[in-house]
Amino acid sequence: MLRLTDFIIDCPDTIKLAAFYSEVTGRPIKEDSSADWAGIPFGEVELAFIRVENYRAPQWPETEHPKQFHLDFEVDDIESEQSRVVALGATLKQDFIGPDGYGWRIFTDPVGHPFCLCRNKGVVWGDHGPVWPERG
């Protein structure tokens, strides 16, 4: 049996980047986090941060140091979430929100990793987060 346990992000300062994503997601950093490894649990999967010497940030959308992953966060209000993540240190890079209010915006975190705030048509918010429409 195979189980996904961690999604690990390289960075120069684990605690600082974990603190950013802790604020973005509203989830706590694990108590045993350190300067070399920090984590934020999401059920069975942990969003983890590992310190890398001589870290080189991706330069999205450039291709010399391209992104190697990105995170998508489904939100119920793009404008308020954008204000919040920018205040936390994110940088808006591109806006793909259509005139109907759906789409996504691309940001980079404080060390250059891209992530998106998304608002998908048909998604409704329940007690346990987003409920996706049936796909036929």
N, C-alpha and C positions, 0 to 999 in steps of 0.2 A: 504494500500500500504506500502511496506517495501522498504527502501532505505539504502544502505550502505553509511555511512557518514564519518567514521573514521577507520583507522587501527592504533591501539595504541600500542606503544612499551614501555615497562618498562625500566627504566634506572636510574643511580645515578645522572646525570647532563643533564637536558633537553636541555639546550642551546648548550652545547658542542656536544651532539649527533645529534641534529637538524642541527647544522653547518656542521657536517661531511656529512649527507645525502643531505643537500643543495648543497654542493660542488659536491657530487657524481652525483646528478640528474640535477644540473644547475637551480634548482627552488628556489625561495626565501623563507625564513622563514617568517611566519606571523608577522606583526608588534606588535600584542598584546601578543606575546609569553612571557613566564615568566619562573622563576626557577622551577615552579611546572608543567607547561604545555607549550609545544611548538608545532607548527604545520607547515607543508608544504602542501599547497593546490595542488591537482591534479584534477582540474575540480570539480566535485561534491564530490570527496573523498579527505580526508585529511590524510596524513601520520603524526601521532601525537606521541608525546613523553611525558610520565608522570613520574615524579620523584617518586621513590620508596625508602623508608628507608631500609637500610640493603640489598640493591640489591645484588643478587647472579647471576652471569653470567652463561648462559648455557655452558656446557663443551662438545661441539660436538667434536667427535662422541661418547663420553662417555655417559652412561645412568643414572648416579646418578643425574645429573642436565641436562636433555636432552633439546635439542632445542624444542621450542613449535611452531615455525613458521620459515619461511625464505623467503626472497625476491629474486625474479629472475629479472635481468635486461638484456634484449636482447641488444646486442651491435653489431656494424658493424666491429669493429676491437678489438679483444681480447687483443692483446699485448699492444696497446697504452692505452686501458682502464685499464688493470692490472697495468701498470706503474703509471697511474694517481691515482687509488684508494689506492694503496700501499703508495704512497707519501702523501696521505691524512690521513693515519693511519690504513688502512685495513691490515689484515694478510692473506696470501695465506695458505690454509689448504690442499686442494686436487685439482688435475688437472685431468679432464676427457675429455680433448680435444683429438680427434682422429687424425690419420695421415692425414685425409682429411681436418683438420682445423675446424671441427664442434664438438660441445659438450658444456661443461661448466667447470668452475673453481669455487671452493668453497672458500670463504673468510670469515673472521669474522670482524665485525666493531670494533671500539676502545673499546667497552665494552663487546664484546664476542658474539653478535648476528650473526648467519650465514647469508650470502647472496651469490648469484651466479651471475657471469657474464656468459651469455649464447650466443652461436652463433648457431642458428638452420638452417639446410639446407633448402633452398627454400625461406627464408625470404629475402625480398628486402626492402630497405629504401626509403620511399616517403617523401613528404613535411611534413607530420604529424606523422612521426615515422615509425615503422616497419609494413610491410604488410605481413600477414601470407599466406602461400600457401593454396589453397583449399584442404579441407579434404574430401575424398570420402567415 
